[in-house]
Amino acid sequence: MSVASVYPHYVTKAEKKGRAKTEVDEIIRWLTGYSQEELEAQFEKQTDFETFFAEAPQLNPSRDLIKGVAFGVRVEDIEEPTMQEILFLDKLIDELAKEKVMDKNLRK
């Protein structure tokens, strides 16, 4: 599954709660280290999640601070690396949609 195919759902989820696409992009950039231009290029290439995370310029070391449940699973307990990265991203988008403060959301 490509990141680009899921991205509109992340944006819709955030916008329904009064948040912006730019905030979704900020979360993805924070998590992966992609610049905005690199992120958009990944979307255009229809990059799958495994490649997206494997090629990320700099996965944020603070992502290990992301705790909680996404899709009924504790994200910190997932052992498969790609699935854990996907759930980290989903958890951050959920928090954004729940109107968490961005600094707290990004574990600053």
ChimeraX commands (.cxc) that place a marker at each C-alpha (Angstrom):
marker #1 position 0.00,0.00,0.00 radius 0.5
marker #1 position 1.38,3.40,-0.92 radius 0.5
marker #1 position 1.75,6.23,1.56 radius 0.5
marker #1 position 0.06,8.51,-0.97 radius 0.5
marker #1 position -3.09,6.36,-0.91 radius 0.5
marker #1 position -3.42,6.73,2.88 radius 0.5
marker #1 position -2.27,10.34,3.15 radius 0.5
marker #1 position -5.64,11.88,2.13 radius 0.5
marker #1 position -7.28,9.95,4.98 radius 0.5
marker #1 position -4.78,11.43,7.46 radius 0.5
marker #1 position -5.54,14.92,6.14 radius 0.5
marker #1 position -9.31,14.35,6.23 radius 0.5
marker #1 position -9.14,13.05,9.80 radius 0.5
marker #1 position -7.19,16.14,10.89 radius 0.5
marker #1 position -9.32,18.63,8.95 radius 0.5
marker #1 position -12.55,17.24,10.42 radius 0.5
marker #1 position -11.22,18.38,13.79 radius 0.5
marker #1 position -10.19,21.82,12.56 radius 0.5
marker #1 position -6.53,20.98,12.00 radius 0.5
marker #1 position -4.58,21.69,8.80 radius 0.5
marker #1 position -2.85,19.66,6.12 radius 0.5
marker #1 position 0.33,21.54,6.99 radius 0.5
marker #1 position 0.17,20.06,10.50 radius 0.5
marker #1 position -0.13,16.55,9.07 radius 0.5
marker #1 position 2.91,17.27,6.89 radius 0.5
marker #1 position 4.80,18.60,9.90 radius 0.5
marker #1 position 4.14,15.37,11.79 radius 0.5
marker #1 position 5.34,13.23,8.89 radius 0.5
marker #1 position 8.46,15.37,8.43 radius 0.5
marker #1 position 9.19,15.24,12.18 radius 0.5
marker #1 position 8.86,11.45,12.21 radius 0.5
marker #1 position 10.86,10.74,9.05 radius 0.5
marker #1 position 13.23,13.62,8.39 radius 0.5
marker #1 position 11.90,14.16,4.87 radius 0.5
marker #1 position 11.80,17.75,3.63 radius 0.5
marker #1 position 8.46,18.93,2.21 radius 0.5
marker #1 position 9.81,18.51,-1.32 radius 0.5
marker #1 position 11.09,14.99,-0.58 radius 0.5
marker #1 position 7.77,14.10,1.02 radius 0.5
marker #1 position 5.81,15.24,-2.02 radius 0.5
marker #1 position 8.20,13.31,-4.29 radius 0.5
marker #1 position 7.50,10.13,-2.29 radius 0.5
marker #1 position 3.77,10.70,-2.76 radius 0.5
marker #1 position 4.23,11.21,-6.51 radius 0.5
marker #1 position 6.26,7.98,-6.79 radius 0.5
marker #1 position 3.49,6.08,-4.94 radius 0.5
marker #1 position 6.12,4.76,-2.53 radius 0.5
marker #1 position 4.95,1.90,-0.32 radius 0.5
marker #1 position 5.22,2.22,3.46 radius 0.5
marker #1 position 8.16,-0.16,3.79 radius 0.5
marker #1 position 10.27,1.79,1.29 radius 0.5
marker #1 position 9.04,5.11,2.66 radius 0.5
marker #1 position 10.37,4.36,6.13 radius 0.5
marker #1 position 13.47,2.49,4.92 radius 0.5
marker #1 position 14.51,5.48,2.80 radius 0.5
marker #1 position 13.58,8.11,5.41 radius 0.5
marker #1 position 16.48,10.55,5.77 radius 0.5
marker #1 position 16.44,10.53,9.58 radius 0.5
marker #1 position 13.87,8.70,11.65 radius 0.5
marker #1 position 13.36,10.83,14.72 radius 0.5
marker #1 position 14.95,9.20,17.78 radius 0.5
marker #1 position 12.17,10.67,19.95 radius 0.5
marker #1 position 9.61,8.48,18.18 radius 0.5
marker #1 position 10.33,5.85,20.84 radius 0.5
marker #1 position 8.50,8.16,23.25 radius 0.5
marker #1 position 5.26,7.55,21.34 radius 0.5
marker #1 position 3.13,5.32,23.54 radius 0.5
marker #1 position -0.46,4.24,23.50 radius 0.5
marker #1 position -2.95,2.40,21.37 radius 0.5
marker #1 position -3.53,2.59,17.62 radius 0.5
marker #1 position -5.91,0.17,15.93 radius 0.5
marker #1 position -6.37,-1.58,19.26 radius 0.5
marker #1 position -2.67,-2.39,19.62 radius 0.5
marker #1 position -0.07,-0.83,21.93 radius 0.5
marker #1 position 2.38,0.81,19.53 radius 0.5
marker #1 position 5.36,0.30,21.82 radius 0.5
marker #1 position 4.77,-3.48,21.83 radius 0.5
marker #1 position 4.97,-3.97,18.05 radius 0.5
marker #1 position 8.12,-5.84,17.07 radius 0.5
marker #1 position 7.88,-5.63,13.27 radius 0.5
marker #1 position 9.73,-2.36,12.43 radius 0.5
marker #1 position 7.66,-1.16,9.47 radius 0.5
marker #1 position 4.37,-1.86,11.23 radius 0.5
marker #1 position 5.60,0.00,14.31 radius 0.5
marker #1 position 6.54,3.04,12.20 radius 0.5
marker #1 position 3.09,2.99,10.57 radius 0.5
marker #1 position 1.43,2.82,13.98 radius 0.5
marker #1 position 3.65,5.62,15.32 radius 0.5
marker #1 position 2.45,7.80,12.44 radius 0.5
marker #1 position -1.17,6.82,12.94 radius 0.5
marker #1 position -0.94,7.53,16.68 radius 0.5
marker #1 position 0.48,11.01,16.02 radius 0.5
marker #1 position -2.29,11.76,13.51 radius 0.5
marker #1 position -4.88,10.54,16.03 radius 0.5
marker #1 position -3.44,12.87,18.66 radius 0.5
marker #1 position -3.50,15.78,16.22 radius 0.5
marker #1 position -7.15,15.03,15.43 radius 0.5
marker #1 position -7.88,14.93,19.17 radius 0.5
marker #1 position -6.61,18.50,19.32 radius 0.5
marker #1 position -3.42,17.82,21.22 radius 0.5
marker #1 position -0.95,20.69,21.26 radius 0.5
marker #1 position 1.62,20.19,18.46 radius 0.5
marker #1 position 4.62,20.54,20.80 radius 0.5
marker #1 position 3.25,17.78,23.01 radius 0.5
marker #1 position 2.18,15.75,19.98 radius 0.5
marker #1 position 5.75,15.83,18.63 radius 0.5
marker #1 position 7.26,14.92,21.99 radius 0.5
marker #1 position 9.10,18.24,22.28 radius 0.5
marker link #1:1,2 radius 0.2
marker link #1:2,3 radius 0.2
marker link #1:3,4 radius 0.2
marker link #1:4,5 radius 0.2
marker link #1:5,6 radius 0.2
marker link #1:6,7 radius 0.2
marker link #1:7,8 radius 0.2
marker link #1:8,9 radius 0.2
marker link #1:9,10 radius 0.2
marker link #1:10,11 radius 0.2
marker link #1:11,12 radius 0.2
marker link #1:12,13 radius 0.2
marker link #1:13,14 radius 0.2
marker link #1:14,15 radius 0.2
marker link #1:15,16 radius 0.2
marker link #1:16,17 radius 0.2
marker link #1:17,18 radius 0.2
marker link #1:18,19 radius 0.2
marker link #1:19,20 radius 0.2
marker link #1:20,21 radius 0.2
marker link #1:21,22 radius 0.2
marker link #1:22,23 radius 0.2
marker link #1:23,24 radius 0.2
marker link #1:24,25 radius 0.2
marker link #1:25,26 radius 0.2
marker link #1:26,27 radius 0.2
marker link #1:27,28 radius 0.2
marker link #1:28,29 radius 0.2
marker link #1:29,30 radius 0.2
marker link #1:30,31 radius 0.2
marker link #1:31,32 radius 0.2
marker link #1:32,33 radius 0.2
marker link #1:33,34 radius 0.2
marker link #1:34,35 radius 0.2
marker link #1:35,36 radius 0.2
marker link #1:36,37 radius 0.2
marker link #1:37,38 radius 0.2
marker link #1:38,39 radius 0.2
marker link #1:39,40 radius 0.2
marker link #1:40,41 radius 0.2
marker link #1:41,42 radius 0.2
marker link #1:42,43 radius 0.2
marker link #1:43,44 radius 0.2
marker link #1:44,45 radius 0.2
marker link #1:45,46 radius 0.2
marker link #1:46,47 radius 0.2
marker link #1:47,48 radius 0.2
marker link #1:48,49 radius 0.2
marker link #1:49,50 radius 0.2
marker link #1:50,51 radius 0.2
marker link #1:51,52 radius 0.2
marker link #1:52,53 radius 0.2
marker link #1:53,54 radius 0.2
marker link #1:54,55 radius 0.2
marker link #1:55,56 radius 0.2
marker link #1:56,57 radius 0.2
marker link #1:57,58 radius 0.2
marker link #1:58,59 radius 0.2
marker link #1:59,60 radius 0.2
marker link #1:60,61 radius 0.2
marker link #1:61,62 radius 0.2
marker link #1:62,63 radius 0.2
marker link #1:63,64 radius 0.2
marker link #1:64,65 radius 0.2
marker link #1:65,66 radius 0.2
marker link #1:66,67 radius 0.2
marker link #1:67,68 radius 0.2
marker link #1:68,69 radius 0.2
marker link #1:69,70 radius 0.2
marker link #1:70,71 radius 0.2
marker link #1:71,72 radius 0.2
marker link #1:72,73 radius 0.2
marker link #1:73,74 radius 0.2
marker link #1:74,75 radius 0.2
marker link #1:75,76 radius 0.2
marker link #1:76,77 radius 0.2
marker link #1:77,78 radius 0.2
marker link #1:78,79 radius 0.2
marker link #1:79,80 radius 0.2
marker link #1:80,81 radius 0.2
marker link #1:81,82 radius 0.2
marker link #1:82,83 radius 0.2
marker link #1:83,84 radius 0.2
marker link #1:84,85 radius 0.2
marker link #1:85,86 radius 0.2
marker link #1:86,87 radius 0.2
marker link #1:87,88 radius 0.2
marker link #1:88,89 radius 0.2
marker link #1:89,90 radius 0.2
marker link #1:90,91 radius 0.2
marker link #1:91,92 radius 0.2
marker link #1:92,93 radius 0.2
marker link #1:93,94 radius 0.2
marker link #1:94,95 radius 0.2
marker link #1:95,96 radius 0.2
marker link #1:96,97 radius 0.2
marker link #1:97,98 radius 0.2
marker link #1:98,99 radius 0.2
marker link #1:99,100 radius 0.2
marker link #1:100,101 radius 0.2
marker link #1:101,102 radius 0.2
marker link #1:102,103 radius 0.2
marker link #1:103,104 radius 0.2
marker link #1:104,105 radius 0.2
marker link #1:105,106 radius 0.2
marker link #1:106,107 radius 0.2
marker link #1:107,108 radius 0.2
view
